[in-house]
Amino acid sequence: MWYHEAVFYQFYPLGVTGAPFENDGVLTHRLPALKEWIPHLKKLHVNAVYFSPLFESDTHGYNTRDYKQLDVRLGDNGDLKALCSALHDEGIRILFDGVFNHVGRGFSAFRDVREKKWDSPYKDWFYLNFDGNSGYNDGFFYEGWEGNFDLVKLNLDNPAVREHLLSAVKFWIDEFEIDGLRLDVAYMVNRVFLKELRARTREWKQDFFLLGEMLHGDYKQLVNPEICDSATNYECYKGIHSALNSKNLFEIVHSLLRQFGPEDWTLYKGLPLYSFVDNHDVSRIASILQDPEHIPLAYALIFGMPGIPQIYYGSEWGIKGDKKDGDPGLRPAVETPEWNTLTDTVQRMAAARLASKALQYGAFTSLVLTNLQCVFERRLSDADAARFAAEAEGAEAIRIDNTAGPGWGEPGKKVLRVESDATADRSRILVAINSGDQEYRAHFDAGAGRARDLITGETVDFGGGLVLPPKRAMFLQPY
């Protein structure tokens, strides 16, 4: 499916466009500004975008008022349709945020209950107790999401509620031609509803992608043929920054071996979990890593490991944001995207992944592991290698020139072309990382004499061992 080969980019629209936190009810056309980001996305080799909540809400987007109307702080549905069309015209797929576990206090059905109490036809849409009271003095108690009473929990056992939400999804597919959904707090959403959502979306759009938010536990609870195609890989998100900060790469590599390793017992072999170094809910990678030179290494891990990589807007050039300062600090306004040497590196990694079936589909094997260094292999099965070779036969060779960024592609400078000569072994990639301050010589059987680094375009010789410069990552294609 297309999402196996995707590089995602996440926008938090209410944040990036500088919308006020409280819904002021003033129609303001902020969303069209995101069209200006499309050239940036193309330079980064992004081919899919995930939008955090877009629809009318009380404040931050996750307290929905109306599932079929773009938040007035962003504009109107015409603005959203135009943006989706512009992205699709550039071959960029689109995910919306599906917030189906709860709604805001401004949701029309809940407003009706507040007004009419027992007489409301919507009283069974929520979990209510008319013998109690709420902190808002509504005259009844209701269940909120994890004790947050601005997030009113929906009764998804009610067929009318399920149909209301499914009609919104059908509307999004018909009106905006979206390609999938990220399901907010999917780990606690009614499974009967999720199975119905899966079945219905397959009817409406066969390759529709469902990504479930899951913080911990067995991802197969959600990632299976009846529910989701993928889940957020929070285990490896945590492992990446923790391993780099603690100078203990065993932590992240052991998680990868547990999830994707070669043994039959490993948990998620073949499942395209969703990989990220940060997002709208957690501290930015530039704020959480103790050594700024480790930021490219974190990105190397999400682009090199099994899974679907995501970039969160601004983090590709090093925006900071600490969770302890509150969520708004993680979701800042940005008028125009920036580009620096970090963006250069992220771009080259995205280009390498886009061009390499081994990085997209290959199995995971650890070859070298120390506290500060690791080398792992991504290798296609013989059947997959033969299949992809047959598909590529006669097709135009993939050429991706990374010409953006300071000094990259200027006269006299190197231009990276993510293709190798005819002798390259496209069935495998070696991902090598040195997080230490000193050069390291890794000894292992590379199965080849030389390789090309898909990040820099340089040729590497394995004679006498692989020399890893300090604080450096390599994506090596042997030949």
VOMIRO-558028 format. One record per residue (C-alpha): y, x, z; residue in three letters. Coordinates in nm, 4 decimals, always signed. Last residue first. Layout:
N
        c2        c1        c3  gugu
         Y         X         Z   ALA
...
END
This chain:
479
        c2        c1        c3  gugu
   -0.2693   +2.8093   -0.4204   TYR
   -0.1904   +2.6656   -0.0796   PRO
   +0.0839   +2.4075   -0.0177   GLN
   +0.2581   +2.5037   +0.3059   LEU
   +0.4934   +2.2707   +0.4944   PHE
   +0.6726   +2.5150   +0.7226   MET
   +0.8569   +2.4835   +1.0522   ALA
   +1.0779   +2.7454   +1.2164   ARG
   +1.2008   +2.8270   +1.5628   LYS
   +1.1040   +3.1933   +1.5283   PRO
   +0.9609   +3.3121   +1.1952   PRO
   +0.5912   +3.2376   +1.1404   LEU
   +0.3939   +3.5163   +0.9737   VAL
   +0.0613   +3.3844   +0.8484   LEU
   -0.2130   +3.6442   +0.8885   GLY
   -0.2796   +3.9883   +0.7439   GLY
   -0.2703   +3.8493   +0.3897   GLY
   -0.1609   +3.4861   +0.4057   PHE
   +0.1282   +3.5391   +0.1641   ASP
   +0.4103   +3.2824   +0.1644   VAL
   +0.6181   +3.1859   -0.1386   THR
   +0.9526   +3.0231   -0.0663   GLU
   +1.0495   +2.6731   -0.1836   GLY
   +1.2279   +2.6113   +0.1467   THR
   +1.0652   +2.2916   +0.2748   ILE
   +0.7694   +2.2836   +0.0359   LEU
   +0.6625   +2.6286   +0.1510   ASP
   +0.4464   +2.7638   -0.1301   ARG
   +0.1123   +2.9137   -0.0428   ALA
   -0.0845   +3.2339   -0.0835   ARG
   -0.4304   +3.3807   -0.0481   GLY
   -0.6240   +3.0597   -0.0035   ALA
   -0.8740   +2.8985   +0.2329   GLY
   -0.6236   +2.9364   +0.5154   ALA
   -0.8842   +3.0823   +0.7485   ASP
   -0.6924   +3.1518   +1.0670   PHE
   -0.4721   +3.4218   +1.2184   HIS
   -0.1170   +3.3230   +1.3127   ALA
   +0.1451   +3.5979   +1.3377   ARG
   +0.4395   +3.4914   +1.5544   TYR
   +0.8061   +3.5891   +1.5319   GLU
   +0.9862   +3.5492   +1.8620   GLN
   +1.2043   +3.2782   +2.0175   ASP
   +0.9233   +3.0217   +2.0259   GLY
   +0.8931   +2.6812   +1.8619   SER
   +0.6771   +2.8109   +1.5762   ASN
   +0.5469   +2.5308   +1.3583   ILE
   +0.3002   +2.5334   +1.0670   ALA
   +0.1961   +2.2268   +0.8641   VAL
   -0.0727   +2.3197   +0.6114   LEU
   -0.0952   +2.0813   +0.3160   ILE
   -0.4072   +1.9675   +0.1341   ARG
   -0.5396   +1.8021   -0.1835   SER
   -0.2563   +1.9375   -0.3949   ARG
   -0.4198   +2.2781   -0.4229   ASP
   -0.1677   +2.4577   -0.6422   ALA
   -0.2978   +2.6382   -0.9513   THR
   -0.0837   +2.4384   -1.1939   ALA
   +0.2386   +2.5551   -1.0338   ASP
   +0.3960   +2.3692   -0.7479   SER
   +0.6286   +2.0737   -0.7313   GLU
   +0.8978   +1.9950   -0.4824   VAL
   +1.1784   +2.1705   -0.6626   ARG
   +1.4207   +2.3331   -0.4228   LEU
   +1.7330   +2.4715   -0.5836   VAL
   +1.8179   +2.8207   -0.4630   LYS
   +2.1781   +2.9352   -0.4722   LYS
   +2.3578   +3.1304   -0.7439   GLY
   +2.5569   +2.8306   -0.8534   PRO
   +2.5406   +2.5605   -0.5846   GLU
   +2.2038   +2.3907   -0.5284   GLY
   +2.2231   +2.3908   -0.1503   TRP
   +2.5371   +2.5687   -0.0372   GLY
   +2.6472   +2.2884   +0.1918   PRO
   +2.4391   +1.9767   +0.1427   GLY
   +2.2965   +1.7920   -0.1506   ALA
   +2.0985   +1.9553   -0.4295   THR
   +1.7442   +1.8789   -0.3250   ASN
   +1.5819   +1.8559   -0.6651   ASP
   +1.2730   +1.6369   -0.6735   ILE
   +1.0359   +1.6845   -0.9636   ARG
   +0.7137   +1.4864   -0.9830   ILE
   +0.5218   +1.5674   -1.3007   ALA
   +0.5232   +1.2964   -1.5660   GLU
   +0.1972   +1.1063   -1.5755   ALA
   -0.0876   +1.2121   -1.8041   GLY
   -0.3276   +1.2422   -1.5162   GLU
   -0.1535   +1.1311   -1.1959   ALA
   -0.3813   +0.8321   -1.1345   GLU
   -0.6890   +1.0460   -1.2011   ALA
   -0.5675   +1.3134   -0.9607   ALA
   -0.4973   +1.0450   -0.6995   PHE
   -0.8510   +0.9111   -0.7278   ARG
   -1.0153   +1.2536   -0.7253   ALA
   -0.8209   +1.3589   -0.4159   ALA
   -0.8984   +1.0277   -0.2482   ASP
   -1.2723   +1.0667   -0.3111   ALA
   -1.2760   +1.4298   -0.2004   ASP
   -1.0969   +1.3325   +0.1195   SER
   -0.7349   +1.4407   +0.1354   LEU
   -0.6352   +1.7147   +0.3757   ARG
   -0.3524   +1.7488   +0.6264   ARG
   -0.3987   +2.0762   +0.8094   GLU
   -0.2574   +2.1863   +1.1403   PHE
   -0.0823   +2.5000   +1.2583   VAL
   +0.0672   +2.5180   +1.6043   CYS
   +0.2908   +2.7508   +1.7995   GLN
   +0.4654   +2.7607   +2.1371   LEU
   +0.1958   +2.6729   +2.3903   ASN
   -0.0771   +2.7847   +2.1515   THR
   -0.2672   +2.5954   +1.8829   LEU
   -0.4047   +2.7068   +1.5472   VAL
   -0.6230   +2.5071   +1.3050   LEU
   -0.5839   +2.1423   +1.4163   SER
   -0.7280   +1.8942   +1.1655   THR
   -0.5658   +1.5702   +1.0463   PHE
   -0.6804   +1.3627   +0.7488   ALA
   -0.4543   +1.3253   +0.4458   GLY
   -0.2851   +1.0053   +0.3301   TYR
   +0.0899   +1.0608   +0.3025   GLN
   +0.1037   +1.4330   +0.3732   LEU
   -0.1901   +1.4950   +0.1360   ALA
   -0.0367   +1.2616   -0.1231   LYS
   +0.2574   +1.5013   -0.1368   SER
   +0.5760   +1.4317   -0.3344   ALA
   +0.7433   +1.1879   -0.0942   LEU
   +0.6381   +1.4036   +0.1998   ARG
   +0.8008   +1.7083   +0.0488   ALA
   +1.1175   +1.5172   -0.0314   ALA
   +1.1389   +1.3848   +0.3236   ALA
   +1.0970   +1.7388   +0.4577   MET
   +1.3656   +1.8647   +0.2208   ARG
   +1.6062   +1.5916   +0.3287   GLN
   +1.5466   +1.6576   +0.6978   VAL
   +1.6309   +2.0240   +0.6398   THR
   +1.9509   +1.9568   +0.4501   ASP
   +2.0518   +1.6969   +0.7096   THR
   +2.0191   +1.9687   +0.9748   LEU
   +2.2382   +2.1973   +0.7614   THR
   +2.5132   +1.9374   +0.7443   ASN
   +2.5857   +1.5998   +0.5891   TRP
   +2.7847   +1.3071   +0.7250   GLU
   +2.7551   +0.9352   +0.6656   PRO
   +3.0716   +0.7247   +0.6475   THR
   +3.2346   +0.4787   +0.8872   GLU
   +2.9962   +0.5257   +1.1782   VAL
   +3.0079   +0.2869   +1.4750   ALA
   +2.7742   +0.3868   +1.7546   PRO
   +2.4322   +0.2431   +1.8436   ARG
   +2.2883   +0.4703   +2.1131   LEU
   +2.6117   +0.4550   +2.3108   GLY
   +2.5966   +0.0750   +2.2983   PRO
   +2.2577   +0.0904   +2.4790   ASP
   +2.3843   +0.2288   +2.8055   GLY
   +2.4989   +0.5684   +2.9335   ASP
   +2.1521   +0.6468   +3.0720   LYS
   +2.0123   +0.6053   +2.7215   LYS
   +2.1952   +0.9171   +2.6021   ASP
   +2.3497   +0.9390   +2.2563   GLY
   +2.4107   +1.2369   +2.0297   LYS
   +2.4587   +1.2417   +1.6528   ILE
   +2.2757   +1.5369   +1.4957   GLY
   +2.3104   +1.5128   +1.1168   TRP
   +1.9809   +1.3329   +1.0600   GLU
   +2.0411   +1.1474   +1.3877   SER
   +2.3189   +0.9503   +1.2239   GLY
   +2.1104   +0.6496   +1.1273   TYR
   +1.7605   +0.6620   +1.2711   TYR
   +1.5090   +0.8383   +1.0423   ILE
   +1.1575   +0.6938   +1.0219   GLN
   +0.8249   +0.8533   +0.9289   PRO
   +0.5102   +0.6520   +0.8425   ILE
   +0.1955   +0.8023   +0.9923   GLY
   -0.0228   +1.1103   +0.9961   PRO
   +0.1691   +1.4214   +1.1073   MET
   +0.3932   +1.6367   +0.8847   GLY
   +0.7021   +1.4161   +0.8518   PHE
   +0.7005   +1.3204   +1.2206   ILE
   +0.6226   +1.6769   +1.3308   LEU
   +0.8714   +1.8439   +1.0995   ALA
   +1.1398   +1.6136   +1.2399   TYR
   +1.0732   +1.7461   +1.5885   ALA
   +1.0816   +2.1009   +1.4507   LEU
   +1.4206   +2.0354   +1.2918   PRO
   +1.5549   +1.9345   +1.6373   ILE
   +1.4123   +2.2437   +1.8108   HIS
   +1.7187   +2.4525   +1.7334   GLU
   +1.9193   +2.2178   +1.9560   PRO
   +1.7240   +2.3465   +2.2607   ASP
   +1.7093   +2.1033   +2.5552   GLN
   +1.5970   +1.8135   +2.3385   LEU
   +1.7026   +1.4714   +2.4695   ILE
   +2.0579   +1.4536   +2.3419   SER
   +1.9969   +1.5651   +1.9831   ALA
   +1.6839   +1.3441   +1.9755   ILE
   +1.8966   +1.0397   +2.0495   ARG
   +1.8056   +0.8597   +2.3712   SER
   +1.5922   +0.5487   +2.3300   VAL
   +1.6330   +0.1841   +2.2244   ASP
   +1.8117   +0.2151   +1.8874   HIS
   +1.5653   +0.4743   +1.7564   ASN
   +1.4484   +0.8297   +1.8176   ASP
   +1.2039   +1.0980   +1.6976   VAL
   +1.0079   +0.8494   +1.4898   PHE
   +0.6572   +0.7737   +1.3627   SER
   +0.5134   +0.4336   +1.2634   TYR
   +0.1319   +0.4203   +1.2623   LEU
   -0.0466   +0.4189   +0.9249   PRO
   -0.4078   +0.3666   +1.0399   LEU
   -0.6598   +0.5954   +0.8666   GLY
   -0.7914   +0.7481   +1.1896   LYS
   -0.6529   +0.5501   +1.4802   TYR
   -0.8764   +0.6104   +1.7810   LEU
   -1.0800   +0.9260   +1.7443   THR
   -1.4481   +0.8708   +1.8163   TRP
   -1.5774   +0.9908   +1.4778   ASP
   -1.4283   +1.3370   +1.5258   GLU
   -1.1761   +1.4660   +1.2716   PRO
   -0.8605   +1.3968   +1.4744   GLY
   -0.6248   +1.1014   +1.4213   PHE
   -0.5341   +0.9504   +1.7583   GLN
   -0.6884   +1.1849   +2.0118   ARG
   -0.6196   +1.4847   +1.7863   LEU
   -0.2576   +1.3755   +1.7467   LEU
   -0.2232   +1.3293   +2.1213   SER
   -0.3803   +1.6730   +2.1726   HIS
   -0.1291   +1.8168   +1.9266   VAL
   +0.1608   +1.6595   +2.1154   ILE
   +0.0679   +1.7901   +2.4592   GLU
   -0.0799   +2.1224   +2.3468   PHE
   +0.2650   +2.2045   +2.2094   LEU
   +0.3658   +2.3051   +2.5618   ASN
   +0.7073   +2.4650   +2.5808   LYS
   +0.8149   +2.1910   +2.8249   SER
   +1.1068   +2.0780   +2.6087   ASN
   +0.9107   +2.0966   +2.2832   LEU
   +0.6056   +1.9175   +2.4220   ALA
   +0.8174   +1.6466   +2.5887   SER
   +1.0181   +1.5882   +2.2714   HIS
   +0.7094   +1.5345   +2.0556   ILE
   +0.4822   +1.3728   +2.3130   GLY
   +0.7220   +1.0867   +2.3823   LYS
   +0.7395   +0.9857   +2.0172   TYR
   +0.3659   +1.0587   +1.9924   CYS
   +0.2753   +0.7934   +2.2479   GLU
   +0.5494   +0.5652   +2.1195   TYR
   +0.3758   +0.5233   +1.7840   ASN
   +0.5406   +0.1996   +1.6716   THR
   +0.2743   -0.0214   +1.5189   ALA
   +0.1343   -0.0703   +1.1689   SER
   -0.0268   -0.3215   +0.9332   ASP
   -0.0102   -0.6049   +1.1845   CYS
   -0.2116   -0.9190   +1.2701   ILE
   -0.5506   -1.0298   +1.1392   GLU
   -0.6506   -0.7126   +0.9496   PRO
   -0.5879   -0.4903   +1.2531   ASN
   -0.2958   -0.3081   +1.4072   VAL
   -0.1943   -0.5255   +1.7014   LEU
   -0.4662   -0.4739   +1.9614   GLN
   -0.5532   -0.1677   +1.7566   LYS
   -0.2503   +0.0038   +1.9085   TYR
   -0.4365   +0.0372   +2.2382   ASP
   -0.1878   +0.0597   +2.5222   GLY
   +0.1753   +0.1642   +2.5225   HIS
   +0.5169   +0.0759   +2.3815   LEU
   +0.4239   -0.1529   +2.0930   MET
   +0.6709   -0.2872   +1.8364   GLU
   +0.4674   -0.4342   +1.5533   GLY
   +0.5233   -0.3524   +1.1875   LEU
   +0.4243   -0.6217   +0.9387   LEU
   +0.4448   -0.5314   +0.5692   PHE
   +0.4318   -0.7925   +0.2901   PHE
   +0.2061   -0.6692   +0.0071   ASP
   +0.0810   -1.0170   -0.0903   GLN
   +0.4098   -1.2021   -0.0629   LYS
   +0.4123   -1.5733   +0.0265   TRP
   +0.0415   -1.6115   +0.0912   GLU
   +0.0263   -1.2805   +0.2783   ARG
   +0.3282   -1.3975   +0.4788   THR
   +0.1402   -1.7117   +0.5833   ARG
   -0.1704   -1.5347   +0.7068   ALA
   +0.0152   -1.2687   +0.9032   ARG
   +0.2550   -1.5199   +1.0583   LEU
   -0.0407   -1.7372   +1.1588   GLU
   -0.2047   -1.4379   +1.3231   LYS
   +0.1192   -1.3534   +1.5028   LEU
   +0.1564   -1.7127   +1.6252   PHE
   -0.1940   -1.7176   +1.7717   VAL
   -0.1236   -1.3748   +1.9223   ARG
   +0.1739   -1.5006   +2.1283   ASN
   +0.4235   -1.2133   +2.1445   VAL
   +0.3773   -0.9603   +2.4260   MET
   +0.2974   -0.6417   +2.2335   TYR
   +0.5146   -0.7633   +1.9479   ALA
   +0.8251   -0.6819   +2.1525   VAL
   +1.0298   -0.7159   +1.8289   ASP
   +0.8274   -0.7528   +1.5126   LEU
   +0.9498   -0.5226   +1.2351   ARG
   +0.9287   -0.7352   +0.9258   LEU
   +0.8399   -0.6856   +0.5621   GLY
   +0.9406   -0.6651   +0.1973   ASP
   +1.2540   -0.8800   +0.1980   ILE
   +1.3379   -1.0852   -0.1099   GLU
   +1.6759   -1.1931   +0.0363   PHE
   +1.6681   -1.5682   -0.0313   GLU
   +1.2984   -1.6382   -0.0843   ASP
   +1.1611   -1.3814   +0.1609   ILE
   +1.4271   -1.4518   +0.4237   TRP
   +1.3776   -1.8293   +0.3837   PHE
   +1.0018   -1.7922   +0.4260   LYS
   +1.0688   -1.5942   +0.7457   VAL
   +1.3027   -1.8682   +0.8701   ALA
   +1.0450   -2.1368   +0.7916   SER
   +0.7939   -1.9369   +0.9952   LEU
   +1.0272   -1.9425   +1.2952   LEU
   +1.0816   -2.3189   +1.2902   HIS
   +0.7119   -2.3744   +1.2192   GLU
   +0.6133   -2.1768   +1.5272   ARG
   +0.8575   -2.3733   +1.7418   VAL
   +0.7280   -2.7057   +1.6093   ALA
   +0.3675   -2.5970   +1.6686   PRO
   +0.4386   -2.5364   +2.0412   ASN
   +0.2173   -2.2553   +2.1691   ASP
   +0.5068   -2.0245   +2.0829   LEU
   +0.7039   -2.1515   +2.3810   ASN
   +1.0161   -1.9393   +2.3387   LEU
   +1.1495   -1.7126   +2.6132   LYS
   +1.5243   -1.7303   +2.6669   VAL
   +1.6859   -1.3869   +2.6428   LEU
   +2.0175   -1.4110   +2.8350   ASP
   +1.7885   -1.4608   +3.1322   PHE
   +1.6585   -1.1066   +3.1327   ASN
   +1.3701   -1.1187   +3.3832   GLY
   +1.1158   -0.9591   +3.1493   GLU
   +1.2111   -1.2026   +2.8721   TRP
   +1.3510   -1.5148   +3.0335   GLY
   +1.1608   -1.8076   +3.1835   GLU
   +1.3590   -2.1182   +3.2657   TYR
   +1.4891   -2.2863   +3.5811   PHE
   +1.6802   -2.6139   +3.5716   PHE
   +2.0253   -2.7418   +3.6669   GLY
   +2.1942   -2.4951   +3.4347   ASP
   +2.3520   -2.3037   +3.7239   ASN
   +2.3757   -1.9777   +3.5180   TYR
   +2.1471   -1.8018   +3.7648   GLY
   +1.8983   -2.0735   +3.6885   SER
   +1.7896   -2.3771   +3.8866   ASN
   +1.4633   -2.5258   +4.0056   GLY
   +1.2787   -2.8568   +4.0020   ASP
   +1.3458   -2.8954   +3.6284   PHE
   +1.1097   -2.6076   +3.5505   ASN
   +1.1282   -2.4855   +3.1911   LEU
   +0.9209   -2.2611   +2.9629   TYR
   +1.0836   -2.3276   +2.6269   PHE
   +1.0366   -2.5345   +2.3102   TRP
   +0.9021   -2.8215   +2.5217   ASP
   +1.2537   -2.9308   +2.6234   LYS
   +1.3527   -2.9563   +2.2565   TYR
   +1.3579   -3.3378   +2.2318   PRO
   +1.6222   -3.3287   +2.5081   SER
   +1.6080   -3.6187   +2.7514   ASP
   +1.4797   -3.4073   +3.0398   TRP
   +1.7960   -3.1875   +3.0313   LYS
   +2.0469   -3.3396   +2.7868   LYS
   +2.3225   -3.0740   +2.7715   GLU
   +2.1337   -2.7609   +2.8730   ARG
   +1.8379   -2.8794   +2.6635   VAL
   +2.0617   -2.9245   +2.3580   ASP
   +2.2052   -2.5758   +2.4085   ARG
   +1.8491   -2.4465   +2.4125   PHE
   +1.7742   -2.6090   +2.0775   ALA
   +2.0963   -2.4739   +1.9258   SER
   +2.0402   -2.1110   +2.0313   PHE
   +2.3498   -2.0060   +2.2297   GLY
   +2.1413   -1.9090   +2.5325   ARG
   +1.9841   -1.6498   +2.3095   GLY
   +1.6325   -1.6509   +2.1675   VAL
   +1.2931   -1.5183   +2.2714   HIS
   +0.9558   -1.3946   +2.1470   ASN
   +1.0389   -1.4262   +1.7776   PHE
   +1.2837   -1.1468   +1.7029   VAL
   +1.1725   -1.0410   +1.3545   GLY
   +1.3874   -0.7421   +1.2600   ASP
   +1.4263   -0.7248   +0.8835   PHE
   +1.2482   -0.4763   +0.6608   LEU
   +1.3720   -0.3770   +0.3136   ILE
   +1.2319   -0.1659   +0.0285   ARG
   +1.4510   +0.0810   -0.1608   ILE
   +1.3958   +0.1064   -0.5378   GLY
   +1.7652   +0.1514   -0.6161   GLU
   +1.8035   -0.2052   -0.7445   ASP
   +1.6261   -0.3163   -0.4267   HIS
   +1.9034   -0.1649   -0.2167   LEU
   +2.1779   -0.3323   -0.4201   ALA
   +1.9962   -0.6662   -0.4089   SER
   +1.9586   -0.6438   -0.0311   CYS
   +2.3297   -0.5669   +0.0061   LEU
   +2.4290   -0.8579   -0.2194   ALA
   +2.2044   -1.0991   -0.0302   LYS
   +2.3478   -0.9862   +0.3024   LEU
   +2.7071   -1.0335   +0.1870   ASP
   +2.6237   -1.3759   +0.0431   GLY
   +2.4661   -1.4709   +0.3729   ASN
   +2.7985   -1.4295   +0.5488   ASP
   +2.9803   -1.1474   +0.7237   GLY
   +2.8839   -0.8915   +0.9877   LEU
   +3.0629   -1.0411   +1.2904   ARG
   +2.9635   -1.3805   +1.1511   VAL
   +2.5993   -1.2953   +1.2205   ASP
   +2.4027   -1.3757   +0.9059   LEU
   +2.2754   -1.7332   +0.9168   GLN
   +1.9135   -1.8412   +0.8891   LYS
   +1.7736   -1.7439   +1.2284   TYR
   +2.0593   -1.9060   +1.4236   ASP
   +2.1517   -1.8298   +1.7856   ARG
   +1.9458   -1.5168   +1.8406   THR
   +1.9581   -1.3123   +2.1606   ASN
   +1.8205   -0.9910   +2.0078   TYR
   +2.1378   -0.9336   +1.8086   GLY
   +2.3409   -0.7493   +2.0705   HIS
   +2.5768   -1.0324   +2.1745   THR
   +2.5246   -1.4084   +2.1403   ASP
   +2.3428   -1.4030   +1.8089   SER
   +2.3768   -1.4959   +1.4413   GLU
   +2.1338   -1.2935   +1.2325   PHE
   +2.1202   -0.9273   +1.1464   LEU
   +1.8937   -0.7771   +1.4095   PRO
   +1.7815   -0.4158   +1.3417   SER
   +1.7605   -0.3379   +0.9714   PHE
   +1.4698   -0.1266   +0.8496   TYR
   +1.5273   +0.0539   +0.5201   VAL
   +1.2682   +0.1866   +0.2750   ALA
   +1.2695   +0.4516   +0.0002   ASN
   +1.4586   +0.7353   +0.1701   VAL
   +1.4730   +1.0500   -0.0397   HIS
   +1.7641   +1.1827   +0.1708   LEU
   +1.9838   +1.1972   -0.1375   LYS
   +1.8927   +0.8341   -0.2123   LYS
   +1.9842   +0.7254   +0.1386   LEU
   +2.3207   +0.9001   +0.1127   HIS
   +2.3860   +0.7340   -0.2246   PRO
   +2.3056   +0.3986   -0.0588   ILE
   +2.5433   +0.4457   +0.2344   TRP
   +2.8399   +0.2881   +0.0540   GLU
   +2.6438   -0.0370   +0.0359   LYS
   +2.6592   -0.0343   +0.4168   LEU
   +3.0287   -0.1261   +0.4017   ALA
   +2.9242   -0.4686   +0.2668   PRO
   +2.8131   -0.5588   +0.6233   LEU
   +3.1607   -0.5716   +0.7783   ARG
   +3.2835   -0.8974   +0.6257   HIS
   +3.4446   -1.0563   +0.9304   THR
   +3.3972   -1.4233   +1.0208   LEU
   +3.5426   -1.4600   +1.3709   VAL
   +3.3044   -1.6228   +1.6177   GLY
   +3.3847   -1.3623   +1.8834   ASP
   +3.0201   -1.2676   +1.9345   ASN
   +3.0425   -1.0222   +2.2208   GLU
   +2.9652   -0.6594   +2.1364   PHE
   +3.2427   -0.6321   +1.8786   PRO
   +3.1252   -0.5109   +1.5342   ALA
   +3.1702   -0.1395   +1.4589   GLY
   +2.9691   -0.1344   +1.1349   THR
   +2.7092   +0.1083   +1.2727   VAL
   +2.6597   -0.0971   +1.5873   GLY
   +2.6174   -0.4517   +1.4584   LEU
   +2.4052   -0.3142   +1.1723   PRO
   +2.1575   -0.1035   +1.3735   TYR
   +2.0299   +0.0828   +1.0699   PHE
   +1.6906   +0.2464   +1.0434   GLN
   +1.5780   +0.4668   +0.7538   TYR
   +1.2157   +0.4656   +0.6442   PHE
   +1.0231   +0.7168   +0.4322   VAL
   +0.7470   +0.5215   +0.2621   ALA
   +0.4231   +0.6353   +0.1014   GLU
   +0.1823   +0.4477   +0.3288   HIS
   +0.4317   +0.1597   +0.3120   TYR
   +0.3606   +0.1022   -0.0557   TRP
   +0.0000   +0.0000   +0.0000   MET
END
